[in-house]
Amino acid sequence: MRAVVLESYGEPLAVRDVPEPDPDPDGVVVEVEACGICRSDWHAWKGHGEWVDDVPPEGQILGHEPAGTVVEVGDRVETLREGDRVAVPFSLGDGTCPRCRNGHGNVCDDGIALGFEPAGQGAFADRVAVPHADYNLTELPDGLSASAAAALGCRYMTAYHGLAHRADLAPGDWVAIHGCGGVGLSAVQIARALGARVLAVDIREQALQKATELGAHATVHGEGDVPGSIRERTDGGAAVSVDALGIAETCRNSVDCLASLGQHLQMGLTTEAERGEIPLPTDSMVGREIDFLGSRGMPPTRYDELLAFVEGGAIDPGALVTRTVPLNGVPDRIAAMDGYSTTGIEVCEP
């Protein structure tokens, strides 16, 4: 089968033939109908993450936001059959550890990050193997397209988990979202659906326009005094603020724009410039009782909740999809992220 393979960090990704995957006894093989092209794939391609021992090895098949159809089923799988259309989370739990048993499979003690490690070869491919299938996979509702389901991948589910489960967000609260790439625009749409007032921040007018289309009540250009502008527009500061990019400036702006008792939500991963470390105004955070929260994916056991939200029409992940490309178009689209020249969520349809 064909797959997109990381052969050397920062060098063009290869599209080449690789062996077909086999299912584990408790796993399945999914024929990939669509897979989102994510900035985390860009981080992997660049070799980022050494500072947290999170660099995928050379030879890794990338791609971690798939949706598709089950085509092979392991002997121990109980709830899935060939022909089932499924959503595949990137943070795969084993279903047995204390985290999984308590509904936190996205931070499983023995979890596998799909597309980032040898045990989880990725989904920029014709087929992908998924372990612990009964725990990790959720059937897709009828009528949800493959590209829209792929858009629910790590960016959308991370934004939903962060705003719906991690932050204490109430209707009418101001939410500031710093960075309107895939995860930021997902957060815009979700925060609006949860009843918040949304303020979007970016340096690209095209991204701010897309944020407005998806429900942002106001926008701020990301140059100048961003925290001051937000505090002025929100009459004292945001209740929740999201760093959806992961650079030092957006993280600091997110913390500084909060009102007292506000919550900062970190979704963006840092680059080589920060190497996982960003100085923050901790004394000010103590004085204002600011919370600093992280969001990584979403527990597989809460996928039904997200899909019900989609089925009810409250959110529309398909509205974030701005481009679809074949498998051989993935290397160029990941490389385009060097200059932040992508908008919304782009999807590969093998």
PyMOL commands that set and color helices and strands:
alter all, ss='L'
color gray80, all
select helices_A, chain A and resi 39-46+50-52+98-101+105-107+133-136+146-166+182-193+205-213+226-233+248-256+282-288+300-311+317-320+327-339
alter helices_A, ss='H'
color red, helices_A
select strands_A, chain A and resi 2-5+14-17+28-37+66-73+85-87+91-92+112-113+127-130+138-139+174-178+197-202+218-221+238-243+258-266+291-294+321-325+345-348
alter strands_A, ss='S'
color yellow, strands_A
deselect
rebuild
show_as cartoon
